[in-house]
Structures are given as C-alpha cells and as structure tokens.
Amino acid sequence: MFQSMFDRLLALFMLVILLVALIGGAFSIVSIRTNMAQTRMEQLLAQARDIAFLASRVGESTLADYLGQETSTMAYLSWKAQMVYEDYGAYILIVDRNGLVMDNMQSALQGSADALETLDADDMAEALKQVLTGQEVQTRVTHASQGAVFTVAVPIMQNDVARGAVFIHTSSQIIESEYRGLLIQIAIGFALAAVAAMFGTAFYTRGIVRPLTVITGAAEDMSRGKLSTRAEVTGVNEVRQLAGAFNVMAEKLEQMEESRREFVANVSHELRSPVTSIHGFVEGMLDGTIPAEESQRYLQIVFDETNRMKRLIADLLQLSRMDKGVEKLEISDFDLNELIRRVIIGRMSDIERKKLDLQLQFYEEPCMARADSDRITQVVHNIVDNALKFVPDNGRLTIRTSLLHDSTVAVDIENDGDPIAPEHRAHLFERFYKADKAHTSGHGTGLGLSICKQIMDMHGQTLEVLPLETGAGFRFTLALSRRKEPPMLQAR
C-alpha cells in the first residue's frame, strides 16, 4: 500500500485537505451556532424590553392590580406573547415582585406542556431576584432531560422602581432547528470544496511525479547501455533542474564512453603496430626469408619496437595511476632555471645536430618554484622533445620564464617551425591525438602532452598552447617559492 511516490503524495495532500476541511467546518459551525444564539438572545431581549415598557405604562396603579384587569392593554400583551411564540418559539411570562404570573399568561402556559417541562422554579426565583434590582438577565441552563434552556428577563420599571419582570423563555432545540439547514449547506459546501481540492491535488501531484517517472525511465535505459537517452525537461522548477542535471550527466557519460572506446581502439592500434612488426621480422628470420647477414639490422628494429611498447605501457600506467589519484606529488622548493638547464644539457646532442639557435631567457636568477621537481622535469622534457622534433635545421628554440604576478611564474617553450593549425589546438591534450601539425606525430606514443596536462592539473596550474602566428609554443605555470636561495644540490 502506498508504494509509489504518487500514492504517498496524494494520500498526504488529501489527508491535509480533509483535516483542514474538518477543522474549518467545525470552527464555522461553532461560530455560526454561537452567533445565531447570541443574535436570538438579543432579539428576545428587545422583545422583552418592549413588553416591559407597555407594562410600565399602567400609571399610578400597582402592577398587581394591573395584572388582574381585563383591558385592551392586557389583550395586546396576550397578542404580543402569541406573536413571540410563533416568531421565535419562545414563551413570555409577566410576573410581579412576588412572582405572581399574569392570569392569561398562566393559562397559555398550561396549554403548552413542553414549556412547563423546561421551567424551573428555583431558576426563575434566582433570576427574579436579580431583575428586581434593576438588572437585565440572560441565562443558559442545561437540564439533563430537556437540554439547554435560554432565559432573558427585563425589569418593569415604574418611577425608577422595579415593579415586576418580563421573562422570555425558550429551548436551545428551537434555536438549533433554525440553523440546522444552514449548517447542512455549509457542510455540503466544505465537502464539495474538499472534493475539488482533491481532484486538483491529484492533477498537480501527477504533474510532479510524471517528470520524475520519465527521469527514472531514462536512468533505467542508461543502465542498460543506452547512453543517448535524455530526460524531458518539464514540470516544476526543481524537477526541471533535476532533468537538466540528468541530461548533462548523460551527455558527459556518453562522451566518456566515446572517449573510452576511442582510447581502447587507439591502444589496440598502437600495440598492434609494433607487435605486427616484431612478429613479421622474427618470422622472417626464423623461416629464412631474412638473410642471416641482415639479422642484426632487423633485430635492432625489433629492439626499437619493444622499447616503443615499453614507453607506451609505462605512459598508460602513469595516466591510469593519475586518473585514480594513486600518483602523489612530492612538493619541494627548487631552482626552475637549473631544472631547465639540466633538461637542455641532456638534449644538447640533438640541438647541435640540428644546429639550432638556443635562447634561454630567465627573468631572475635563481627562480625558486614550489612543485614536484621530478614531475616538472618530465613536463619540460616532453615539451622540449616535442619542440625538437618539429623545428627545422638551423632553426630557433626559445625557453623563457616570466613573472605573471607575485606568486606565479610562467615558462614558455617555443620554436620557429610550422605553426599549429587552429583546428588542432583544442585537441592537442587528448590522448593518442596525432596530427603532423599538432606536433604529436612521429614515433611517440601520443600520450606525452596528455601526461603533461594531467601533471599540471595535479599542481593546480595551467598548460596551454600559445597562439603564435609563426612557430609553435606551449606555456605552463608554477607557483613561486618564498625561498630566495636554492637548496643545496643533492646527489642523485
């Protein structure tokens, strides 16, 4: 029961609506009942005042004498009592100071058994005591058998003296019967409003749940490998944001899957080429296709291909460890200028062979940087190696450092070879991306720049292609050290 979100939300909303309807209906009924009872009491009190005024017009005669007379005034009072009974369902009593009831009023009561049952002599006597002091009385007395009884009493004043009292007496059942029909209408109105609110709630809840169901279905499709699935962006703002985030996630997963497939295909291709070459040369030497005197040359080719496979596997392992966060940086302070000089010294044979114009431009000596020196050596080595591959003979190789701001130094490595085409620049740091003008072709693995980019990301620094019109170049940044003097060189 209530397994789905729609059922639970709908049940919750309907429960709230029912509670609101019940509380609102109960409050309305109590308020209307109280107001109607109070209004009826005020109306009866106004009638009692009118009758008391008529009775006070007797003149100088005593009220006791007046009560025994059969005059037109008495006839009018009897008519008035009858009208009050017919209009309000109430009974009128006119009594003197001793509690003597007017004859015709007493006769009227004797003909109404229900009125006599609700009268209580003690209650009447207590009310009469208060009225004779000049006060108006409103009482509500509850009897076990007859229920609530309402009584209003007004003094009959003659010469500022209370000569008697007018009582109007009615049962709560009579008052309740008048507004019972109104209460039924109110209850029906609340019921209809609750039903309408329930239907509206069901419609609104379905509008919330349906987009979530669509997103759930899209997630299930993705779990089955359909990464091209997208969720419909609809519903309330929060659900629309969820659908949008889901679509962004799906797009990134699709891109990652495409990258993974391309990566596997590239690795397979890179490994298949040397393996095929090795297999062919070894087979040729074994079956005699390759003469024995040429075996040494082809063994050298096999050796070079195995080295290429070793470099590829090492690069793949390094990238994998970086992706998993296994590779940790060993941060230290070192002289960046000295690091660059060591890399250049290791490549002097290539620089001299190509008769290059080497230019080293350092903005200060020493230039103390704070990073993992071994990783930065690898970055400089890869970029310099890339620059040497594509610089023409008698060309120029420039390495310069510059201060970007107080805490960051930039290293630019440039050559005067062919410029990198704009369409290749966005893909240079992709794994296995190779293009002649992208400066990643040749006998490399196609992973060098990817590894450099990963290393700089681990340092929280940048590696970018310089937008040069002539030649090609890269720039990476490093954090400057607070130390001004280089540490003592350690033997390696």
LOPAMAR-130825 format. One record per residue (C-alpha): residue number from 1; residue in three letters; z, x, y. Coordinates in nm, 3 decimals. Layout:
BEGIN
ATOM   k   r       z       x       y
ATOM NUM Ala       Z       X       Y
...
% end
This chain:
BEGIN
ATOM   k   r       z       x       y
ATOM   1 Met   0.000   0.000   0.000
ATOM   2 Phe  -0.100   0.128   0.346
ATOM   3 Gln  -0.270   0.437   0.206
ATOM   4 Ser  -0.531   0.472   0.479
ATOM   5 Met  -0.471   0.556   0.844
ATOM   6 Phe  -0.642   0.233   0.948
ATOM   7 Asp  -0.399   0.021   0.743
ATOM   8 Arg  -0.096   0.208   0.875
ATOM   9 Leu  -0.201   0.197   1.239
ATOM  10 Leu  -0.298  -0.169   1.212
ATOM  11 Ala   0.033  -0.258   1.045
ATOM  12 Leu   0.227  -0.064   1.310
ATOM  13 Phe   0.042  -0.224   1.601
ATOM  14 Met   0.075  -0.574   1.453
ATOM  15 Leu   0.447  -0.522   1.393
ATOM  16 Val   0.489  -0.419   1.757
ATOM  17 Ile   0.286  -0.720   1.873
ATOM  18 Leu   0.493  -0.959   1.659
ATOM  19 Leu   0.819  -0.811   1.787
ATOM  20 Val   0.700  -0.838   2.146
ATOM  21 Ala   0.585  -1.196   2.089
ATOM  22 Leu   0.912  -1.295   1.923
ATOM  23 Ile   1.129  -1.128   2.185
ATOM  24 Gly   0.916  -1.264   2.468
ATOM  25 Gly   0.910  -1.612   2.317
ATOM  26 Ala   1.285  -1.616   2.256
ATOM  27 Phe   1.354  -1.494   2.609
ATOM  28 Ser   1.117  -1.755   2.754
ATOM  29 Ile   1.274  -2.036   2.551
ATOM  30 Val   1.627  -1.939   2.652
ATOM  31 Ser   1.525  -1.905   3.017
ATOM  32 Ile   1.344  -2.239   3.022
ATOM  33 Arg   1.629  -2.413   2.844
ATOM  34 Thr   1.884  -2.272   3.088
ATOM  35 Asn   1.672  -2.353   3.392
ATOM  36 Met   1.599  -2.709   3.278
ATOM  37 Ala   1.963  -2.772   3.201
ATOM  38 Gln   2.063  -2.637   3.540
ATOM  39 Thr   1.794  -2.847   3.711
ATOM  40 Arg   1.908  -3.158   3.527
ATOM  41 Met   2.268  -3.096   3.624
ATOM  42 Glu   2.166  -3.059   3.990
ATOM  43 Gln   1.968  -3.383   3.973
ATOM  44 Leu   2.261  -3.566   3.817
ATOM  45 Leu   2.491  -3.417   4.078
ATOM  46 Ala   2.263  -3.551   4.354
ATOM  47 Gln   2.272  -3.899   4.195
ATOM  48 Ala   2.650  -3.883   4.173
ATOM  49 Arg   2.672  -3.794   4.543
ATOM  50 Asp   2.454  -4.094   4.634
ATOM  51 Ile   2.669  -4.328   4.433
ATOM  52 Ala   2.988  -4.178   4.577
ATOM  53 Phe   2.851  -4.232   4.927
ATOM  54 Leu   2.782  -4.602   4.853
ATOM  55 Ala   3.127  -4.645   4.712
ATOM  56 Ser   3.283  -4.485   5.021
ATOM  57 Arg   3.119  -4.750   5.244
ATOM  58 Val   3.362  -5.019   5.129
ATOM  59 Gly   3.554  -4.988   5.451
ATOM  60 Glu   3.922  -5.017   5.500
ATOM  61 Ser   3.987  -5.194   5.169
ATOM  62 Thr   4.115  -4.990   4.883
ATOM  63 Leu   3.885  -4.883   4.610
ATOM  64 Ala   4.096  -5.064   4.354
ATOM  65 Asp   4.031  -5.391   4.538
ATOM  66 Tyr   3.669  -5.296   4.570
ATOM  67 Leu   3.627  -5.235   4.200
ATOM  68 Gly   3.739  -5.588   4.126
ATOM  69 Gln   3.493  -5.752   4.363
ATOM  70 Glu   3.160  -5.907   4.269
ATOM  71 Thr   2.948  -5.825   4.568
ATOM  72 Ser   2.593  -5.723   4.630
ATOM  73 Thr   2.707  -5.362   4.657
ATOM  74 Met   2.852  -5.384   4.310
ATOM  75 Ala   2.528  -5.532   4.183
ATOM  76 Tyr   2.341  -5.242   4.342
ATOM  77 Leu   2.572  -4.991   4.177
ATOM  78 Ser   2.514  -5.154   3.842
ATOM  79 Trp   2.140  -5.136   3.900
ATOM  80 Lys   2.173  -4.773   4.003
ATOM  81 Ala   2.365  -4.692   3.687
ATOM  82 Gln   2.096  -4.857   3.479
ATOM  83 Met   1.824  -4.660   3.652
ATOM  84 Val   2.009  -4.331   3.597
ATOM  85 Tyr   2.045  -4.416   3.233
ATOM  86 Glu   1.676  -4.497   3.198
ATOM  87 Asp   1.554  -4.196   3.401
ATOM  88 Tyr   1.799  -3.932   3.284
ATOM  89 Gly   1.957  -4.073   2.970
ATOM  90 Ala   2.297  -4.044   3.139
ATOM  91 Tyr   2.593  -4.282   3.186
ATOM  92 Ile   2.778  -4.349   3.514
ATOM  93 Leu   3.145  -4.416   3.545
ATOM  94 Ile   3.321  -4.512   3.870
ATOM  95 Val   3.698  -4.476   3.850
ATOM  96 Asp   3.987  -4.499   4.094
ATOM  97 Arg   4.267  -4.246   4.138
ATOM  98 Asn   4.441  -4.388   3.830
ATOM  99 Gly   4.133  -4.355   3.613
ATOM 100 Leu   4.057  -4.729   3.611
ATOM 101 Val   3.688  -4.785   3.528
ATOM 102 Met   3.487  -5.045   3.720
ATOM 103 Asp   3.455  -5.362   3.509
ATOM 104 Asn   3.080  -5.379   3.483
ATOM 105 Met   3.062  -5.003   3.408
ATOM 106 Gln   3.310  -5.051   3.127
ATOM 107 Ser   3.105  -5.339   2.991
ATOM 108 Ala   2.795  -5.123   2.997
ATOM 109 Leu   2.971  -4.852   2.802
ATOM 110 Gln   3.097  -5.096   2.541
ATOM 111 Gly   2.735  -5.176   2.464
ATOM 112 Ser   2.648  -4.807   2.407
ATOM 113 Ala   2.823  -4.676   2.102
ATOM 114 Asp   2.670  -4.325   2.134
ATOM 115 Ala   2.810  -4.288   2.488
ATOM 116 Leu   3.159  -4.392   2.378
ATOM 117 Glu   3.148  -4.134   2.096
ATOM 118 Thr   3.084  -3.848   2.336
ATOM 119 Leu   3.361  -3.942   2.582
ATOM 120 Asp   3.688  -3.760   2.552
ATOM 121 Ala   3.993  -3.895   2.738
ATOM 122 Asp   4.152  -3.551   2.780
ATOM 123 Asp   3.833  -3.402   2.921
ATOM 124 Met   3.793  -3.694   3.161
ATOM 125 Ala   4.154  -3.668   3.278
ATOM 126 Glu   4.126  -3.297   3.339
ATOM 127 Ala   3.802  -3.343   3.537
ATOM 128 Leu   3.958  -3.628   3.739
ATOM 129 Lys   4.246  -3.403   3.848
ATOM 130 Gln   4.005  -3.155   3.993
ATOM 131 Val   3.786  -3.418   4.160
ATOM 132 Leu   4.082  -3.584   4.332
ATOM 133 Thr   4.146  -3.256   4.510
ATOM 134 Gly   3.804  -3.292   4.673
ATOM 135 Gln   3.609  -3.065   4.438
ATOM 136 Glu   3.282  -3.134   4.259
ATOM 137 Val   3.294  -3.060   3.888
ATOM 138 Gln   3.026  -2.954   3.640
ATOM 139 Thr   3.141  -2.910   3.282
ATOM 140 Arg   2.982  -2.842   2.946
ATOM 141 Val   3.197  -2.923   2.646
ATOM 142 Thr   3.087  -2.865   2.287
ATOM 143 His   3.206  -3.102   2.015
ATOM 144 Ala   3.171  -3.030   1.650
ATOM 145 Ser   3.019  -3.370   1.576
ATOM 146 Gln   2.822  -3.457   1.888
ATOM 147 Gly   2.722  -3.107   2.007
ATOM 148 Ala   2.721  -3.007   2.375
ATOM 149 Val   2.812  -3.270   2.639
ATOM 150 Phe   2.738  -3.229   3.011
ATOM 151 Thr   2.951  -3.396   3.277
ATOM 152 Val   2.926  -3.396   3.657
ATOM 153 Ala   3.195  -3.551   3.876
ATOM 154 Val   3.191  -3.616   4.252
ATOM 155 Pro   3.488  -3.746   4.460
ATOM 156 Ile   3.464  -4.076   4.651
ATOM 157 Met   3.588  -3.982   4.996
ATOM 158 Gln   3.737  -4.233   5.247
ATOM 159 Asn   3.891  -4.096   5.565
ATOM 160 Asp   3.888  -3.745   5.414
ATOM 161 Val   4.090  -3.868   5.119
ATOM 162 Ala   3.963  -3.881   4.759
ATOM 163 Arg   3.994  -4.250   4.658
ATOM 164 Gly   3.824  -4.217   4.323
ATOM 165 Ala   3.544  -4.036   4.137
ATOM 166 Val   3.192  -4.085   4.009
ATOM 167 Phe   3.125  -3.940   3.665
ATOM 168 Ile   2.779  -3.892   3.518
ATOM 169 His   2.788  -3.816   3.154
ATOM 170 Thr   2.502  -3.705   2.922
ATOM 171 Ser   2.444  -3.533   2.590
ATOM 172 Ser   2.259  -3.199   2.552
ATOM 173 Gln   2.034  -3.360   2.291
ATOM 174 Ile   1.882  -3.578   2.558
ATOM 175 Ile   1.806  -3.277   2.777
ATOM 176 Glu   1.668  -3.075   2.484
ATOM 177 Ser   1.441  -3.359   2.375
ATOM 178 Glu   1.267  -3.345   2.712
ATOM 179 Tyr   1.171  -2.980   2.697
ATOM 180 Arg   1.112  -2.962   2.321
ATOM 181 Gly   0.747  -3.045   2.370
ATOM 182 Leu   0.717  -2.775   2.635
ATOM 183 Leu   0.876  -2.523   2.403
ATOM 184 Ile   0.624  -2.613   2.130
ATOM 185 Gln   0.341  -2.547   2.376
ATOM 186 Ile   0.495  -2.213   2.470
ATOM 187 Ala   0.534  -2.118   2.104
ATOM 188 Ile   0.171  -2.210   2.036
ATOM 189 Gly   0.061  -2.005   2.338
ATOM 190 Phe   0.253  -1.699   2.221
ATOM 191 Ala   0.115  -1.742   1.869
ATOM 192 Leu  -0.243  -1.761   1.996
ATOM 193 Ala  -0.185  -1.457   2.218
ATOM 194 Ala  -0.041  -1.265   1.923
ATOM 195 Val  -0.339  -1.354   1.704
ATOM 196 Ala  -0.583  -1.249   1.977
ATOM 197 Ala  -0.390  -0.925   2.026
ATOM 198 Met  -0.402  -0.859   1.652
ATOM 199 Phe  -0.779  -0.901   1.640
ATOM 200 Gly  -0.816  -0.677   1.946
ATOM 201 Thr  -0.584  -0.421   1.790
ATOM 202 Ala  -0.781  -0.427   1.465
ATOM 203 Phe  -1.105  -0.370   1.657
ATOM 204 Tyr  -0.953  -0.089   1.865
ATOM 205 Thr  -0.789   0.075   1.564
ATOM 206 Arg  -1.116   0.069   1.374
ATOM 207 Gly  -1.279   0.234   1.675
ATOM 208 Ile  -1.024   0.517   1.649
ATOM 209 Val  -1.031   0.554   1.272
ATOM 210 Arg  -1.408   0.530   1.221
ATOM 211 Pro  -1.489   0.860   1.400
ATOM 212 Leu  -1.212   1.029   1.201
ATOM 213 Thr  -1.367   0.893   0.883
ATOM 214 Val  -1.702   1.034   0.992
ATOM 215 Ile  -1.543   1.374   1.057
ATOM 216 Thr  -1.371   1.360   0.716
ATOM 217 Gly  -1.705   1.284   0.550
ATOM 218 Ala  -1.868   1.572   0.735
ATOM 219 Ala  -1.588   1.806   0.623
ATOM 220 Glu  -1.639   1.695   0.262
ATOM 221 Asp  -2.013   1.763   0.295
ATOM 222 Met  -1.937   2.111   0.429
ATOM 223 Ser  -1.701   2.175   0.137
ATOM 224 Arg  -2.000   2.107  -0.092
ATOM 225 Gly  -2.206   2.369   0.089
ATOM 226 Lys  -2.392   2.152   0.344
ATOM 227 Leu  -2.311   2.367   0.645
ATOM 228 Ser  -2.578   2.197   0.857
ATOM 229 Thr  -2.366   1.880   0.868
ATOM 230 Arg  -2.248   1.773   1.213
ATOM 231 Ala  -2.000   1.503   1.313
ATOM 232 Glu  -2.095   1.227   1.554
ATOM 233 Val  -1.920   1.276   1.888
ATOM 234 Thr  -1.786   0.930   1.962
ATOM 235 Gly  -1.458   0.739   2.005
ATOM 236 Val  -1.166   0.808   2.235
ATOM 237 Asn  -1.148   1.134   2.429
ATOM 238 Glu  -0.914   1.309   2.182
ATOM 239 Val  -1.137   1.219   1.886
ATOM 240 Arg  -1.445   1.330   2.081
ATOM 241 Gln  -1.278   1.665   2.144
ATOM 242 Leu  -1.195   1.692   1.774
ATOM 243 Ala  -1.554   1.613   1.678
ATOM 244 Gly  -1.682   1.866   1.929
ATOM 245 Ala  -1.448   2.136   1.796
ATOM 246 Phe  -1.554   2.048   1.441
ATOM 247 Asn  -1.921   2.087   1.533
ATOM 248 Val  -1.854   2.423   1.698
ATOM 249 Met  -1.669   2.535   1.386
ATOM 250 Ala  -1.954   2.410   1.165
ATOM 251 Glu  -2.209   2.596   1.376
ATOM 252 Lys  -2.011   2.919   1.356
ATOM 253 Leu  -1.967   2.878   0.980
ATOM 254 Glu  -2.339   2.822   0.945
ATOM 255 Gln  -2.407   3.135   1.149
ATOM 256 Met  -2.156   3.330   0.940
ATOM 257 Glu  -2.318   3.207   0.621
ATOM 258 Glu  -2.659   3.305   0.753
ATOM 259 Ser  -2.521   3.644   0.851
ATOM 260 Arg  -2.365   3.683   0.508
ATOM 261 Arg  -2.691   3.603   0.333
ATOM 262 Glu  -2.880   3.838   0.561
ATOM 263 Phe  -2.615   4.103   0.506
ATOM 264 Val  -2.641   4.072   0.128
ATOM 265 Ala  -3.019   4.084   0.150
ATOM 266 Asn  -3.006   4.393   0.373
ATOM 267 Val  -2.756   4.570   0.148
ATOM 268 Ser  -2.968   4.488  -0.154
ATOM 269 His  -3.276   4.622   0.021
ATOM 270 Glu  -3.102   4.939   0.143
ATOM 271 Leu  -2.965   5.011  -0.202
ATOM 272 Arg  -3.280   4.915  -0.388
ATOM 273 Ser  -3.498   5.160  -0.196
ATOM 274 Pro  -3.310   5.479  -0.288
ATOM 275 Val  -3.235   5.356  -0.639
ATOM 276 Thr  -3.605   5.284  -0.696
ATOM 277 Ser  -3.697   5.624  -0.555
ATOM 278 Ile  -3.440   5.804  -0.767
ATOM 279 His  -3.542   5.612  -1.078
ATOM 280 Gly  -3.911   5.689  -1.024
ATOM 281 Phe  -3.862   6.061  -0.967
ATOM 282 Val  -3.621   6.101  -1.259
ATOM 283 Glu  -3.854   5.906  -1.489
ATOM 284 Gly  -4.147   6.122  -1.376
ATOM 285 Met  -3.959   6.439  -1.456
ATOM 286 Leu  -3.848   6.309  -1.795
ATOM 287 Asp  -4.191   6.192  -1.914
ATOM 288 Gly  -4.367   6.497  -1.776
ATOM 289 Thr  -4.557   6.321  -1.501
ATOM 290 Ile  -4.396   6.559  -1.252
ATOM 291 Pro  -4.468   6.920  -1.346
ATOM 292 Ala  -4.171   7.142  -1.416
ATOM 293 Glu  -4.256   7.377  -1.131
ATOM 294 Glu  -4.223   7.081  -0.883
ATOM 295 Ser  -3.895   6.950  -1.026
ATOM 296 Gln  -3.686   7.142  -0.774
ATOM 297 Arg  -3.857   6.970  -0.480
ATOM 298 Tyr  -3.816   6.625  -0.629
ATOM 299 Leu  -3.454   6.696  -0.727
ATOM 300 Gln  -3.391   6.769  -0.360
ATOM 301 Ile  -3.537   6.430  -0.272
ATOM 302 Val  -3.312   6.265  -0.533
ATOM 303 Phe  -3.016   6.454  -0.387
ATOM 304 Asp  -3.101   6.334  -0.035
ATOM 305 Glu  -3.133   5.975  -0.156
ATOM 306 Thr  -2.794   5.989  -0.330
ATOM 307 Asn  -2.640   6.120  -0.007
ATOM 308 Arg  -2.801   5.834   0.178
ATOM 309 Met  -2.646   5.589  -0.072
ATOM 310 Lys  -2.307   5.756  -0.028
ATOM 311 Arg  -2.328   5.719   0.350
ATOM 312 Leu  -2.430   5.356   0.317
ATOM 313 Ile  -2.146   5.276   0.079
ATOM 314 Ala  -1.897   5.462   0.300
ATOM 315 Asp  -2.014   5.270   0.606
ATOM 316 Leu  -1.993   4.940   0.420
ATOM 317 Leu  -1.641   5.017   0.304
ATOM 318 Gln  -1.537   5.112   0.655
ATOM 319 Leu  -1.679   4.790   0.803
ATOM 320 Ser  -1.511   4.587   0.531
ATOM 321 Arg  -1.175   4.751   0.600
ATOM 322 Met  -1.218   4.690   0.973
ATOM 323 Asp  -1.308   4.324   0.916
ATOM 324 Lys  -0.998   4.279   0.702
ATOM 325 Gly  -0.775   4.459   0.953
ATOM 326 Val  -0.686   4.729   0.700
ATOM 327 Glu  -0.803   5.009   0.927
ATOM 328 Lys  -0.523   5.108   1.164
ATOM 329 Leu  -0.559   5.308   1.481
ATOM 330 Glu  -0.360   5.625   1.537
ATOM 331 Ile  -0.326   5.626   1.913
ATOM 332 Ser  -0.268   5.957   2.085
ATOM 333 Asp  -0.343   6.138   2.411
ATOM 334 Phe  -0.637   6.382   2.404
ATOM 335 Asp  -0.884   6.555   2.634
ATOM 336 Leu  -1.202   6.344   2.626
ATOM 337 Asn  -1.411   6.627   2.771
ATOM 338 Glu  -1.304   6.863   2.493
ATOM 339 Leu  -1.385   6.597   2.230
ATOM 340 Ile  -1.738   6.558   2.370
ATOM 341 Arg  -1.789   6.937   2.378
ATOM 342 Arg  -1.694   6.965   2.009
ATOM 343 Val  -1.946   6.695   1.912
ATOM 344 Ile  -2.217   6.870   2.115
ATOM 345 Ile  -2.135   7.207   1.957
ATOM 346 Gly  -2.183   7.050   1.613
ATOM 347 Arg  -2.532   6.935   1.715
ATOM 348 Met  -2.646   7.244   1.901
ATOM 349 Ser  -2.899   7.332   1.631
ATOM 350 Asp  -3.085   7.003   1.688
ATOM 351 Ile  -3.056   7.038   2.066
ATOM 352 Glu  -3.201   7.390   2.056
ATOM 353 Arg  -3.470   7.293   1.807
ATOM 354 Lys  -3.597   7.020   2.041
ATOM 355 Lys  -3.545   7.244   2.346
ATOM 356 Leu  -3.352   6.971   2.525
ATOM 357 Asp  -3.212   6.987   2.876
ATOM 358 Leu  -2.841   6.916   2.811
ATOM 359 Gln  -2.642   6.790   3.109
ATOM 360 Leu  -2.265   6.738   3.088
ATOM 361 Gln  -2.117   6.572   3.399
ATOM 362 Phe  -1.740   6.528   3.384
ATOM 363 Tyr  -1.567   6.366   3.680
ATOM 364 Glu  -1.249   6.572   3.633
ATOM 365 Glu  -1.100   6.842   3.415
ATOM 366 Pro  -0.920   6.766   3.196
ATOM 367 Cys  -0.989   6.396   3.137
ATOM 368 Met  -0.695   6.266   2.937
ATOM 369 Ala  -0.767   5.949   2.739
ATOM 370 Arg  -0.539   5.744   2.515
ATOM 371 Ala  -0.704   5.624   2.192
ATOM 372 Asp  -0.764   5.719   1.829
ATOM 373 Ser  -0.938   6.053   1.871
ATOM 374 Asp  -1.093   6.053   1.522
ATOM 375 Arg  -1.249   5.710   1.579
ATOM 376 Ile  -1.376   5.805   1.923
ATOM 377 Thr  -1.526   6.122   1.774
ATOM 378 Gln  -1.712   5.901   1.530
ATOM 379 Val  -1.839   5.682   1.816
ATOM 380 Val  -1.959   5.979   2.022
ATOM 381 His  -2.118   6.139   1.715
ATOM 382 Asn  -2.309   5.821   1.621
ATOM 383 Ile  -2.438   5.759   1.973
ATOM 384 Val  -2.537   6.125   2.026
ATOM 385 Asp  -2.707   6.127   1.686
ATOM 386 Asn  -2.898   5.815   1.784
ATOM 387 Ala  -2.999   5.970   2.116
ATOM 388 Leu  -3.121   6.292   1.947
ATOM 389 Lys  -3.339   6.100   1.703
ATOM 390 Phe  -3.544   5.936   1.974
ATOM 391 Val  -3.551   6.192   2.252
ATOM 392 Pro  -3.884   6.378   2.273
ATOM 393 Asp  -3.910   6.755   2.257
ATOM 394 Asn  -3.831   6.924   2.588
ATOM 395 Gly  -3.655   6.603   2.689
ATOM 396 Arg  -3.321   6.549   2.852
ATOM 397 Leu  -2.981   6.449   2.710
ATOM 398 Thr  -2.713   6.350   2.960
ATOM 399 Ile  -2.346   6.279   2.895
ATOM 400 Arg  -2.129   6.187   3.191
ATOM 401 Thr  -1.785   6.045   3.249
ATOM 402 Ser  -1.686   5.834   3.549
ATOM 403 Leu  -1.375   5.658   3.668
ATOM 404 Leu  -1.416   5.279   3.665
ATOM 405 His  -1.069   5.219   3.809
ATOM 406 Asp  -0.726   5.373   3.794
ATOM 407 Ser  -0.673   5.311   3.423
ATOM 408 Thr  -1.023   5.319   3.266
ATOM 409 Val  -1.285   5.589   3.218
ATOM 410 Ala  -1.650   5.524   3.124
ATOM 411 Val  -1.863   5.752   2.904
ATOM 412 Asp  -2.244   5.729   2.944
ATOM 413 Ile  -2.477   5.890   2.689
ATOM 414 Glu  -2.846   5.880   2.791
ATOM 415 Asn  -3.181   6.032   2.702
ATOM 416 Asp  -3.522   6.018   2.865
ATOM 417 Gly  -3.703   5.874   2.564
ATOM 418 Asp  -3.869   5.538   2.536
ATOM 419 Pro  -3.663   5.255   2.690
ATOM 420 Ile  -3.509   4.988   2.471
ATOM 421 Ala  -3.704   4.663   2.490
ATOM 422 Pro  -3.502   4.374   2.636
ATOM 423 Glu  -3.560   4.160   2.327
ATOM 424 His  -3.387   4.424   2.113
ATOM 425 Arg  -3.081   4.482   2.330
ATOM 426 Ala  -2.896   4.167   2.219
ATOM 427 His  -2.932   4.267   1.852
ATOM 428 Leu  -2.851   4.638   1.864
ATOM 429 Phe  -2.497   4.595   1.735
ATOM 430 Glu  -2.592   4.366   1.449
ATOM 431 Arg  -2.556   4.511   1.103
ATOM 432 Phe  -2.875   4.653   0.950
ATOM 433 Tyr  -3.074   4.570   1.261
ATOM 434 Lys  -3.361   4.814   1.278
ATOM 435 Ala  -3.649   4.846   1.519
ATOM 436 Asp  -3.828   5.157   1.636
ATOM 437 Lys  -3.747   5.086   1.998
ATOM 438 Ala  -3.395   4.972   1.915
ATOM 439 His  -3.309   5.333   1.834
ATOM 440 Thr  -3.165   5.243   1.494
ATOM 441 Ser  -3.454   5.320   1.266
ATOM 442 Gly  -3.523   5.633   1.065
ATOM 443 His  -3.310   5.747   0.776
ATOM 444 Gly  -2.988   5.593   0.900
ATOM 445 Thr  -2.805   5.306   0.736
ATOM 446 Gly  -2.845   5.062   1.026
ATOM 447 Leu  -2.465   5.033   1.046
ATOM 448 Gly  -2.378   5.311   1.291
ATOM 449 Leu  -2.382   5.103   1.610
ATOM 450 Ser  -2.207   4.815   1.434
ATOM 451 Ile  -1.927   5.051   1.335
ATOM 452 Cys  -1.907   5.187   1.690
ATOM 453 Lys  -1.884   4.835   1.831
ATOM 454 Gln  -1.610   4.747   1.584
ATOM 455 Ile  -1.412   5.059   1.674
ATOM 456 Met  -1.430   4.984   2.046
ATOM 457 Asp  -1.326   4.623   1.983
ATOM 458 Met  -1.023   4.752   1.792
ATOM 459 His  -0.932   4.955   2.102
ATOM 460 Gly  -0.978   4.652   2.326
ATOM 461 Gln  -1.258   4.837   2.510
ATOM 462 Thr  -1.632   4.776   2.556
ATOM 463 Leu  -1.954   4.924   2.422
ATOM 464 Glu  -2.277   4.818   2.588
ATOM 465 Val  -2.642   4.908   2.632
ATOM 466 Leu  -2.728   5.048   2.974
ATOM 467 Pro  -3.014   4.853   3.138
ATOM 468 Leu  -3.224   5.160   3.220
ATOM 469 Glu  -3.584   5.138   3.335
ATOM 470 Thr  -3.663   5.481   3.190
ATOM 471 Gly  -3.497   5.624   2.886
ATOM 472 Ala  -3.217   5.469   2.685
ATOM 473 Gly  -2.842   5.489   2.707
ATOM 474 Phe  -2.507   5.349   2.598
ATOM 475 Arg  -2.172   5.321   2.774
ATOM 476 Phe  -1.826   5.284   2.625
ATOM 477 Thr  -1.490   5.269   2.800
ATOM 478 Leu  -1.148   5.415   2.722
ATOM 479 Ala  -0.801   5.381   2.863
ATOM 480 Leu  -0.681   5.678   3.065
ATOM 481 Ser  -0.361   5.851   2.964
ATOM 482 Arg  -0.074   5.900   3.205
ATOM 483 Arg  -0.055   6.262   3.095
ATOM 484 Lys  -0.227   6.510   3.323
ATOM 485 Glu  -0.222   6.810   3.091
ATOM 486 Pro  -0.391   6.825   2.748
ATOM 487 Pro  -0.166   6.858   2.444
ATOM 488 Met  -0.164   7.184   2.254
ATOM 489 Leu  -0.458   7.209   2.015
ATOM 490 Gln  -0.350   7.171   1.657
ATOM 491 Ala  -0.511   7.347   1.369
ATOM 492 Arg  -0.715   7.112   1.154
% end
